[in-house]
Amino acid sequence: MLLALLAAACSSGAKTSTGRTEREADSVIGQSQLPGASGVQKAMASQDSARARAAALDSLAAAE
């Protein structure tokens, strides 16, 4: 699952056929009433948390 999140994080800038980024499309799906939408929201929150942790570690490494 972590590998899937990392792969999704790398491609979040790609545009879908609707002209939205993947993150924007996932956000719309997460806010919908579709089955599994809450799972999409949780995955996005987990991705945001991992990105924040990585940024914090990068800033610690740069400070040394």
C-alpha positions, 0 to 999 in steps of 0.5 A: 500500500505504501508503494501505491501511495508513493507512486500516486504521489509522484504522478499527482501533477499529471492531467486527466482527460477532464483537465484536472490533476489526479489530486483534484479528481481524487478530491472530487471522488473523495467528497462524493457519496460513491462507495469507497469515497472515504477510503480515497479521502483517507489515502489522500490524508495519509499521502499529505502526512507522509509528504509533511514528514518527508519535508520535515526530515529534509529540513532537519538534514539541511540544517545540519 
